[in-house]
């Protein structure tokens, strides 16, 4: 299907170690959408010293090539992310 994004990933029940997105442009934002039932998920942004609640239904835009980000764990429930 047509999309304004250059790539789409679906991540299911996986921890996401801290990383930067090498294929992304530093001048564009990446959209992350949290779905599922993982109500205790935390989006960790160590470059900013921030830990954000990341429950299902959350949408976040970040400069993924610039900011290191990750979700180390989420407690119980199924975790789905569209990135």
MARBA-3410 file (N, C-alpha, C, O; in Angstrom, 1 decimal):
83
0.8,-1.2,0.0,0.0,0.0,0.0,0.9,1.2,0.0,2.0,1.2,0.5 ~ 0.4,2.4,-0.5,1.2,3.6,-0.5,1.4,4.1,0.9,0.5,4.1,1.7 ~ 2.6,4.7,1.1,2.9,5.2,2.4,3.9,6.4,2.3,4.7,6.4,1.4 ~ 3.8,7.4,3.2,4.7,8.5,3.2,6.0,8.1,3.8,7.0,8.8,3.8 ~ 6.0,6.9,4.5,7.2,6.5,5.2,8.1,5.6,4.3,7.5,4.9,3.4
9.4,5.6,4.4,10.3,4.8,3.6,10.4,3.3,4.0,10.8,2.5,3.2 ~ 9.9,3.0,5.2,9.9,1.6,5.7,9.0,1.5,6.9,8.8,2.4,7.6 ~ 8.5,0.3,7.0,7.6,0.0,8.2,8.1,-1.3,8.8,8.3,-2.3,8.1 ~ 8.2,-1.4,10.1,8.5,-2.6,10.8,7.4,-2.9,11.8,6.8,-2.0,12.4 ~ 7.1,-4.2,12.0,6.1,-4.6,13.0,6.9,-5.4,14.0,7.5,-6.5,13.6
7.0,-5.0,15.2,7.7,-5.7,16.3,6.7,-6.3,17.3,5.9,-5.6,17.8 ~ 6.8,-7.6,17.5,5.9,-8.3,18.4,6.6,-9.0,19.5,7.5,-9.9,19.2 ~ 6.3,-8.7,20.8,6.9,-9.4,21.9,8.4,-9.5,21.9,8.9,-10.5,22.2 ~ 9.0,-8.4,21.6,10.5,-8.4,21.6,11.0,-7.2,22.4,10.4,-6.1,22.2 ~ 12.0,-7.4,23.2,12.6,-6.3,23.9,13.4,-5.5,22.7,13.9,-6.1,21.8
13.5,-4.2,22.9,14.2,-3.4,21.9,15.4,-2.8,22.6,15.2,-1.8,23.3 ~ 16.6,-3.3,22.4,17.8,-2.7,23.0,18.0,-1.3,22.5,17.5,-0.9,21.5 ~ 18.7,-0.5,23.3,19.0,0.9,22.9,19.7,0.9,21.6,20.7,0.1,21.4 ~ 19.3,1.7,20.7,19.9,1.8,19.4,19.5,3.2,18.7,18.6,3.9,19.2 ~ 20.2,3.5,17.7,19.8,4.6,16.8,19.5,3.9,15.4,20.0,2.8,15.1
18.6,4.6,14.7,18.1,4.0,13.4,19.1,4.4,12.3,19.0,5.5,11.8 ~ 20.0,3.5,11.8,21.0,3.9,10.9,20.5,4.3,9.5,21.1,5.1,8.8 ~ 19.3,3.8,9.1,18.8,4.1,7.8,17.9,5.3,7.7,17.4,5.7,6.7 ~ 17.7,5.9,8.9,16.8,7.1,9.0,17.5,8.4,8.6,18.8,8.4,8.6 ~ 16.8,9.4,8.3,17.4,10.7,8.0,17.4,11.5,9.3,16.4,11.5,10.1
18.5,12.2,9.6,18.6,13.0,10.8,17.6,14.1,10.9,17.3,14.7,11.9 ~ 17.1,14.5,9.7,16.2,15.7,9.7,14.7,15.3,9.7,13.8,16.2,9.6 ~ 14.4,14.0,9.7,13.0,13.5,9.8,12.7,12.8,11.1,13.6,12.3,11.8 ~ 11.4,12.8,11.4,11.0,12.1,12.6,10.5,10.7,12.2,9.9,10.5,11.2 ~ 10.7,9.7,13.1,10.1,8.4,13.0,8.9,8.3,13.9,8.9,8.8,15.0
7.8,7.6,13.4,6.6,7.4,14.1,6.7,6.0,14.7,6.9,5.0,14.0 ~ 6.5,6.0,16.1,6.4,4.7,16.8,5.0,4.6,17.4,4.5,5.5,18.0 ~ 4.3,3.5,17.1,2.9,3.3,17.6,2.9,2.0,18.5,3.3,0.9,18.1 ~ 2.5,2.2,19.8,2.5,1.1,20.7,1.1,0.5,20.7,0.1,1.2,20.9 ~ 1.0,-0.8,20.6,-0.3,-1.6,20.6,-0.2,-2.8,21.5,0.9,-3.0,22.1
-1.3,-3.5,21.7,-1.2,-4.7,22.5,-1.8,-4.5,23.9,-2.7,-3.7,24.1 ~ -1.2,-5.2,24.9,-1.7,-5.1,26.2,-0.6,-4.9,27.2,-0.7,-5.1,28.4 ~ 0.6,-4.4,26.7,1.7,-4.2,27.6,1.7,-2.8,28.3,2.3,-1.9,27.9 ~ 0.9,-2.8,29.3,0.6,-1.5,30.0,1.8,-0.9,30.8,1.7,0.2,31.2 ~ 2.8,-1.7,31.1,3.9,-1.3,31.9,5.1,-0.9,31.0,6.2,-0.8,31.5
5.0,-0.9,29.7,6.1,-0.6,28.8,6.6,0.8,29.0,5.9,1.8,29.3 ~ 7.9,1.0,28.9,8.6,2.3,29.1,9.5,2.5,27.8,10.3,1.6,27.5 ~ 9.3,3.7,27.2,10.2,4.1,26.1,11.4,4.8,26.8,11.2,5.9,27.3 ~ 12.6,4.3,26.7,13.7,4.8,27.3,14.5,5.7,26.3,14.9,5.2,25.2 ~ 14.8,6.9,26.6,15.6,7.8,25.7,16.8,8.3,26.5,16.8,9.4,27.1
17.8,7.5,26.6,19.0,7.8,27.5,19.7,9.1,27.1,20.3,9.7,28.0 ~ 19.7,9.5,25.8,20.4,10.8,25.5,19.7,12.0,26.1,20.3,13.0,26.3 ~ 18.4,11.8,26.4,17.6,12.9,27.0,17.5,12.7,28.5,17.0,13.6,29.3 ~ 17.9,11.5,29.0,17.7,11.2,30.4,16.2,11.0,30.7,15.7,11.3,31.8 ~ 15.4,10.5,29.8,14.0,10.4,29.9,13.5,8.9,29.8,14.0,8.2,29.0
12.5,8.6,30.6,11.8,7.3,30.5,10.3,7.7,30.4,9.8,8.3,31.4 ~ 9.7,7.4,29.3,8.3,7.8,29.1,7.4,6.6,29.2,7.7,5.5,28.6 ~ 6.2,6.7,29.8,5.2,5.7,29.8,4.9,5.4,28.3,4.7,6.3,27.5 ~ 4.7,4.1,28.0,4.5,3.7,26.6,3.4,2.7,26.5,3.6,1.6,25.9 ~ 2.2,3.0,27.1,1.1,2.0,27.1,0.5,1.9,25.7,0.8,2.7,24.8
-0.3,0.9,25.4,-1.0,0.7,24.2,-1.8,2.0,23.8,-2.4,2.6,24.6 ~ -1.7,2.3,22.5,-2.4,3.5,22.0,-1.5,4.7,22.0,-1.9,5.8,21.5 ~ -0.3,4.6,22.5,0.7,5.7,22.4,1.3,5.9,21.1,1.7,4.9,20.5 ~ 1.4,7.1,20.6,2.1,7.4,19.4,3.2,8.4,19.7,2.9,9.4,20.3 ~ 4.4,8.1,19.2,5.6,9.0,19.6,6.3,9.3,18.3,6.6,8.4,17.5
6.7,10.5,18.1,7.6,10.9,17.0,8.9,11.2,17.6,9.0,12.1,18.5 ~ 10.0,10.6,17.1,11.4,10.9,17.6,12.3,10.9,16.4,12.0,10.3,15.3 ~ 13.4,11.6,16.5,14.5,11.6,15.5,15.3,10.3,15.8,16.3,10.4,16.5 ~ 14.9,9.2,15.2,15.5,7.9,15.6,16.9,7.8,15.2,17.6,7.0,15.8 ~ 17.4,8.5,14.2,18.8,8.5,13.8,19.7,9.2,14.8,20.9,8.9,15.0
19.1,10.2,15.5,19.8,11.1,16.4,19.7,10.7,17.8,20.7,10.6,18.5 ~ 18.5,10.2,18.3,18.3,9.9,19.7,18.4,8.4,19.9,17.7,7.6,19.2 ~ 19.2,7.9,20.8,19.2,6.5,21.2,17.9,6.2,21.9,17.5,7.0,22.7 ~ 17.3,5.1,21.6,16.0,4.8,22.2,15.9,3.2,22.3,16.6,2.5,21.6 ~ 15.0,2.8,23.2,14.8,1.4,23.4,13.7,1.1,24.4,13.3,2.0,25.1
13.2,-0.1,24.3,12.2,-0.6,25.3,12.7,-1.9,25.9,12.6,-2.9,25.3 ~ 13.3,-1.8,27.1,14.0,-3.0,27.7,13.1,-4.1,28.1,13.5,-5.2,28.2 ~ 11.9,-3.8,28.5,10.9,-4.8,29.0,9.6,-4.2,29.2,9.4,-2.9,29.1 ~ 8.6,-5.0,29.4,7.2,-4.4,29.5,6.3,-5.1,30.5,5.1,-4.8,30.5 ~ 6.8,-6.0,31.3,6.0,-6.7,32.3,5.1,-7.7,31.6,5.6,-8.4,30.7
3.9,-7.8,32.0,3.0,-8.8,31.4,2.2,-8.3,30.2,2.2,-7.0,30.0 ~ 1.7,-9.2,29.4,0.9,-8.8,28.3,1.6,-8.8,26.9,2.9,-8.9,26.9 ~ 0.9,-8.7,25.9,1.4,-8.8,24.5,1.8,-7.4,24.1,1.1,-6.4,24.3 ~ 3.0,-7.2,23.5,3.5,-5.9,23.0,3.6,-6.0,21.5,4.3,-6.9,21.0 ~ 3.0,-5.0,20.9,3.1,-4.8,19.4,3.5,-3.4,19.1,2.9,-2.5,19.7
4.5,-3.2,18.3,4.9,-1.8,17.9,5.0,-1.8,16.4,5.5,-2.7,15.7 ~ 4.4,-0.7,15.9,4.6,-0.4,14.4,5.6,0.8,14.4,5.3,1.8,14.9 ~ 6.7,0.6,13.7,7.7,1.6,13.6,8.1,1.9,12.2,8.9,2.7,11.9
END
